[in-house]
Structures are given as C-alpha cells and as structure tokens.
Amino acid sequence: MEPRIQIDATEPQAFKAVMELEKYLQQGQLSKTHYKLIKTRASQINGCAFCINMHTKEALELGENPKRLFLLDAWWDTDLYSEEEQVILKITEEVTLIHKNGLTQETYLKALELFDEHYLSQIIMAVVTINVWNRIAISTLKPLEG
C-alpha cells in the first residue's frame, strides 16, 4: 500500500481534540471491559485492522478471555456475554451502522432499564469516538503496530 498522510502529524490540533475526548471517556464511568468490547466490535464492523489489532491486544492485557474476543463478531449466538454487554454490543452495532435504522427505540429503552442516563451517554460517546478513530485509521491507511 502506498503511504498516506498521518493526521496526527499533519493536523495535530484536530488529532489532539479527538484524543481529549478519548481521555474524557477513559476517566468516565464505563468499565474497561465495556469500553474494550465497544472499541473492538465497532472496529470489526468498520474493518479497521489497526484498531482491531490495538484493542484486542489491550483487552487481553486487561485479562479479557480470548474466547470472548474470538467470538465477538457472533456475540448474539453465544452465552459468553452478560445482558448488559449484549445491550452495549447492540448499541455499538446500531450506532456504527447508523444508516440502517439508527439506535432503535427497543435497544434504547432496554439500555435505560440497565444503565443510568450518564452511563448510557458514555456508551454512545464511546461508540461515536471509536468510529472517528476507525475512519481516521482506515482513510489514512494507518500502519499496524507490533
């Protein structure tokens, strides 16, 4: 592949702004497990090799069960994920694939049964943020790390 611009070098202020959102989310209420599931699943949907590589490694370092990562792209067909995780993964898919039906009322109401408004807001913002990162990495052909 031909090298492309790297936005962190060409537009550091824009990159920093997205990084500040990332830092905010890392300091929020979202559990690390929930955050890594969101990041990995959205990256799978978007086909972002750079982000899949990064977030699966991070999840393993945090002690995530490899089997759950191997089966993440078929989460609905296993019993490896809690009810909360299933709703988070559904939100991740619906927001990432916003052009289909958006975040459905059914998923939204189920999420409100399980999470308070702040946690749900952070779930949505985490999905939005990883989608930004995916789009940056894919459009600039971000090289894989290690």
N, C-alpha and C positions, 0 to 999 in steps of 0.2 A: 504494500500500500504506500502511496505517496504521502509524505508528511504534510500535515496541515497546521494552521495556526493553533497555538495553545492559548486559550483565553486568559489563563492565569498570568501569562507573560505579556500579552498584547493589551489586555483590558483589566489590569489588576484591581481597579476600583469596583468594577462590576463583579469580578470574582470574589472580592472581599465582602461585598454586600450579601451574596449568596452564602458565603462562609459564616457571616454573622447570624443568619437565620439558622444555619446548621448548629452553631454554638448555642443559640437560644433553645433549640429543641433538645440538645444533649443535656441541658440543665433543667429541662422540664420534668413533668411527672411520668412521661412514658417509660415503661420498663425497658431495659436494654434488650430483652428478648423480643418484645413487641416491635421495638424500633428496627431491629435487625431483620425480623420477618417482613416488615413493610419494605425495607430497602431491598432485600433480596428478591421478594416476589415482584415488585414493580420493575426491577432491573431485568428479571426473566421475561416479563411481558414485553418490555421495550427492546429486548435483545441487546442489552448493553454488557458486553463481555468485560469491560474494565470494571464496572460496578458489581457485577455478579462475582467476579474474582475477589474484589476487595471485601465485600460484605459477607460472603460465605467464610472467608478466612477469619474475619473479625468475629463472626458468630461462633465459629469453632474455638477460637481463643477464649471466648466468654463461657465456654462449656456447653454450647448447644450440641444436641445429639445429632451426629452426622445423618442418621436415617431420616430425621425430620427435614433436613436440608435436601437430601436426595429426593424426597417425595413432595417437596413444597409445590412443585408445579402440578400436582394432583391432590392437593390438600383436602378437597371435598370428598375424596374417595378413600380416606383413611380415618382412623380414630386417634391419630397422633397429636391432634391439636385440640385445645380446650374450646369451649363455647365462645369465650372472649376472643381467642386467637382466630377462630373461624370467622367471626364478625369482622375483625380487623382485616383479615385477608380478603373478605368480600368487599369491604370499603376500598381497600387497596386496588382491587381489580376494577371496581366500578368507577373510581375517580381516575385511575390511569387510563381506562378506556372510556373516558367521559363522552366521546362522540356517539357511543351506542345508546345508553339510556341515562347516563349520569348516575349520581348516587340515588338509588331508588328509595322511595318512601319506606318500603318494607325494611330495607337494610338500615336506614336512618333510625327508624323507630326501635328496631331491635338493639341498635347501638345505644340509644338513650336509656333503654332498660338496664343495660350492663355498665354503662360509663356515665360519669357526670359530664356536664357541658364542657368543662375545661379539658378533660381527658379526650373527649371526642374531638374537640377543636384541635388538640395537639396531634391526634391521629391523622386528621385531614391535612394539617400543615406538614406533617412528616411525609405523607404521600405526595403532596404537591412539591415539596423540596426535592425528594429523590427523583421525581420526574424532571425537574430542572437539571439536576446533575446528569441524569441519563441523556438528556438532549444535548447537553454540552459535550459529554464524552463521545457520544455517537457522531455528532456532526463534525467534531474535530479529530476523529479517529484517535482518541486518547490511547497512548501505548500502555499495554498491560504492565503492571508492576510485579516483580518477583514471582 
